[in-house]
Amino acid sequence: MKNTQNFLALDFGASNGRAIVGSFDGQVLKLNEVHRFENRPVYMGKTLYWDFLRLFSELKAGISEAVRNFKDIESIGVDTWGCDFGLLGKDNSLLSNPVHYRDKRTLGMADKLKGFFTNWDMYERTQAQIIEINTIYQLYYLKENKSPILENSKYLLLLGDLFNFFLTGELVCEFTNATLTQLLNQREKKWEKFIINKLGLPADIFIDITEPGKIIGSLNSEVCDELGCRSLKVALPCYDTTSEITAIPVSRENKLKNWAYLNCGTWAMVGLVSDCPVLSREGFEMGFGNEGGFAGRYHYLKNMTGLWIIQQCRKKWMEDTKKEISWKVIDADTFRAASKNVFIDVDDYVFEREIFDMPSCVLKYLKNTGQDIPGSIGEMSICVYESLALKYMINLKKLEKITGRKIELLHLVGGGSNNRLLCQWLADASELPLIAGPQETTSTGNLLAQMVASRTAANIDEAREIMINSVELNYYLPDKKNYSLWQDKFDNYLKILSLNI
């Protein structure tokens, strides 16, 4: 084996993207960020689009920086968020910019589909969470509105597959991302023809499923000529959340415990890893579902709002003040401010699609629920962060109820793992030891999948052990003297917002 092997992860998140080279010296995997960029959607003609053309340009810039700074790149891998897609025409050209899942076109679509089958019937057939932003609702909107884009489409490519197509010319459909369409039978790993035919969707646009952890092709000559680089192998990682879960640093000792994970980025997910899809009526009614995992595993989880609300608040605060407001400043303001014990349901639909003025949206929600109004950025941030911690606490309790097992350890990964206050609050509120990090878990999962694809690691367990030996983690123990304080907050939170476990 060479002294050092370099793998390039191109990681697209909902708010930003990054190109990270993972350098493996035979023992330790070192992460080197070579390019970072903002992922800013475009609102045009009452529709919210992803700026796919600019994102593809940023992807190529990331490849250029990687090959310029590192002599040899073993392979590259692209991971993206789920649900959204592009449609190719008969000449394999992109017919339209992909539409953002936060666009309002799917509002009410879930109710319309109940005229065809019940949510439980859909859940039994796909084992997936029923979420109105999923691909199925976007496609039915196009079908109902007789979209010429859908009528003239030849192939549907989910976002990661769309990037891969324009890099390699290969048509693939990555399994873990496909499970978010709500159109795939996860047990059989086949498209659910009953649902597709019942809705009158064109069945021939769906491509056969490909498992992640494989080499799918190489950079095409057009990309190589433009970038002035040799043809690089392209591997297939998982979609971003599954990449994140794949890289959770669970030690051999902790594998024996009943552990759960919390992915906290723009979105958040709480769940556990399973050998097969979990089909539970109680879990279905609580909003849990399954997603495909790496190497034949499945993730039983509940999607929630993550840092989206506070991210949008920060954006508006900077627009209003015309100043840069760093997360460090926001965290310091939060630490100094006093809690007003006011709460929001972070999963309320009013926050999900607010893209212009999130602070006003929060204040309106508090007013409508008869609560005090925060008077500063710090007080507003406490409201959001406490509400996040309490919503996560609800769903951890629900997970215990569904499985009948007490959770013993919580792994928190993603951008939220950097927020020490949120991590400690969550440990205190749940009375669970919490392991936070690493921050770049999604990129790391992407890199680990490439190491398996290239046979640098024999399997994902071996690759994960390499990662565990390569990162620093933060450990949080619950402070028992704060538990009664958080229990009071939790009781008030449930009462004010009329929520239950």
Stockholm file with secondary structure:
# STOCKHOLM 1.0

chainA/1-501         MKNTQNFLALDFGASNGRAIVGSFDGQVLKLNEVHRFENRPVYMGKTLYWDFLRLFSELKAGISEAVRNFKDIESIGVDTWGCDFGLLGKDNSLLSNPVHYRDKRTLGMADKLKGFFTNWDMYERTQAQIIEINTIYQLYYLKENKSPILENSKYLLLLGDLFNFFLTGELVCEFTNATLTQLLNQREKKWEKFIINKLGLPADIFIDITEPGKIIGSLNSEVCDELGCRSLKVALPCYDTTSEITAIPVSRENKLKNWAYLNCGTWAMVGLVSDCPVLSREGFEMGFGNEGGFAGRYHYLKNMTGLWIIQQCRKKWMEDTKKEISWKVIDADTFRAASKNVFIDVDDYVFEREIFDMPSCVLKYLKNTGQDIPGSIGEMSICVYESLALKYMINLKKLEKITGRKIELLHLVGGGSNNRLLCQWLADASELPLIAGPQETTSTGNLLAQMVASRTAANIDEAREIMINSVELNYYLPDKKNYSLWQDKFDNYLKILSLNI
#=GR chainA/1-501 SS CCSCEEEEEEEECSSEEEEEEEEECSSCEEEEEEEEEECCCEEETTEEECCHHHHHHHHHHHHHHHHHHCSCCCEEEEECCSSCEEEECTTSCBCSCCBCTTSGGGTTHHHHHTTTSCHHHHHHHHCCCCCTTSHHHHHHHHHHTTCHHHHTCSEEEEHHHHHHHHHHCCCCEEHHHHGGGTCEETTTTEECHHHHHHTTCCGGGCCCEECSSEEEEECCHHHHHHHTCCCCEEEECCCHHHHHHHTCCCCTTGGGSCEEEEEESSEEEEEEEESSCCCCHHHHHTTCEEEECGGGCEEEEEEEECTHHHHHHHHHHHHHHTSCCCHHHHHHHHHHSCCCCCCCCTTSHHHHTCCSCHHHHHHHHHHHTTCCCCCSHHHHHHHHHHHHHHHHHHHHHHHHHHHTCCCCEEEEESGGGGCHHHHHHHHHHHTCCEEECCTTHHHHHHHHHHHHHTTSSSSHHHHHHHHHTTCCCEEECCCGGGHHHHHHHHHHHHHHHTCCC
#=GC SS_cons         CCSCEEEEEEEECSSEEEEEEEEECSSCEEEEEEEEEECCCEEETTEEECCHHHHHHHHHHHHHHHHHHCSCCCEEEEECCSSCEEEECTTSCBCSCCBCTTSGGGTTHHHHHTTTSCHHHHHHHHCCCCCTTSHHHHHHHHHHTTCHHHHTCSEEEEHHHHHHHHHHCCCCEEHHHHGGGTCEETTTTEECHHHHHHTTCCGGGCCCEECSSEEEEECCHHHHHHHTCCCCEEEECCCHHHHHHHTCCCCTTGGGSCEEEEEESSEEEEEEEESSCCCCHHHHHTTCEEEECGGGCEEEEEEEECTHHHHHHHHHHHHHHTSCCCHHHHHHHHHHSCCCCCCCCTTSHHHHTCCSCHHHHHHHHHHHTTCCCCCSHHHHHHHHHHHHHHHHHHHHHHHHHHHTCCCCEEEEESGGGGCHHHHHHHHHHHTCCEEECCTTHHHHHHHHHHHHHTTSSSSHHHHHHHHHTTCCCEEECCCGGGHHHHHHHHHHHHHHHTCCC
//
